[in-house]
């Protein structure tokens, strides 16, 4: 007997049945079948088995995804073949040309044992260089080939379509069209917040016949199954009311977790579903579950990126990128350290009185205009914003990264902030709007600084008496002034011009300090 092969490209090959046992398949993962159809990606590594028993030739399906067709019909049991029979494996047609001597018909002898390793879980693997759309595009004249074509298309569709609700509707309609006898169906997705199943697609769209009992069974078992009212002993009144004669129910499983359920059914008592239909529905369910999981992962990533961006807005772009890299590496964790840093606090003089009669939205718009300019200046000098306190800003230099030049950078930032404030005032005055003046205080001392909170809710902050003393120096600064503490003055006294001053505090007596002399071009960073 010869098996003459005509693959889907029309190439002719001939295979001799020169042994009592042939495996038809595709070379993959170390599997080398006797009849290797390597040009056909629809063929599984172990697709079918042909053997001779008492002079008769038999064939069986090795549980391949697309099955084996003999003369157009999918076989479920070992079947005898002879001259003129047409066998379809994947997208390849094999024809039998002669019968071996002594070929008497009869019952099949005990077939050889299935080949080991993966015979029960055959998979289809697309070659990376092939166009999956063209591979799936030929016209198919059998249910199994249409099912295989749909499975080829699904990964492409799920990758291209972001609207899963829309895609699930199209997938469900295609499934019902392809599975013989299927008339109705539904796809439900598990809502992670409520833990309940929510309908995402249905045929018909209004009042679909959904059996909650059978859906819960699919979720509880974590397996797909075929249900028939003729085989079920206990059929509830609600299930009878749905007129379900036979149905298939499959959980959407991904990495051991149920993501939802897909089901199809028929009200026709003369119809039934085959195991091959269930395997197809399970494959569709796997794709849908993977798409759901990927969609949830993308949503989580987008949400975390937004939260991360919001948390890192207090840092200059240079520091922000380093912190992002630390966060991705899992190195951004709660914790603090004690060290000496330079603090700057700016405050709008007379803000409460100035804004007392202003509309709330006008006050917010005014603060945003000033803060936009001031924040940019702070970042330009490697400052980190600890917090906004109403109309005040608390800034840290020398943290989270140590900086030997922190003292000078802080003073330069203060000078540039006063210049930026004057630029905003000029714009607002030209528009006839309220203007504001800044008072800025700076101090150098030891603080506890770092990321405080839980791993999913971190905030950068500085803690210590140095913060309180910085606020005092800020209070001592009048309109347009920059006041520096003696502790900071000793580091920068040779870089800027100062004049000594003193001012009283409510509870701590008189504070000695130094005012930065702002002359022509004071806003120019040196």
Buried (B, 14 or more C-beta within 10 A) or exposed (E): BBBEBEBBEEEEBEBEBEEEBBBBBBEBEEBEBBBBBBBBBBBBBBBBBBBBBEEBBBBBBBBBBBBBBBEEEBBEEBBBBBEEBEBBBBBBBBBBEEBEEEBEEEEBEEBEEBBEEBBEEBEBEBEEEEEBEEBBEEEBEBBBBBBBBBBBBBBEBBEEBEEBEEBBBEBBEBBBEBBEBBBBBBBBBBEEEEEEBEBBBBBEEEEBBBBEEBBEBBBEEEEBBBBEBEEEEEBEEEBEEBBBBBBBBBBBBBEEEBBBBBBBBBBEEEBBBBEBBBBBBBBBBBBBBBBBBBBBEEEEEEEEEEEBEEBBEBBBEEBBEEBBEBBEEEEBEEEBEEEBBBBBBBBBBEBEEBBEEBEEEEBEEBBEBBBEBBBEBBBBBBBBBBEEEEBBBBBBBBBBBEBEEBBBBBBBBBBBBBBBBBEBBEEBEEEEBBBBBBBBBBBBBEBBBBBBEEEEEBEBBBBBEBBEBBBBBBBBBEEBBBBBBBBBBEBBEEEBEBEEBEBEEEEEEEBEBBBBEBEEEBBEEE
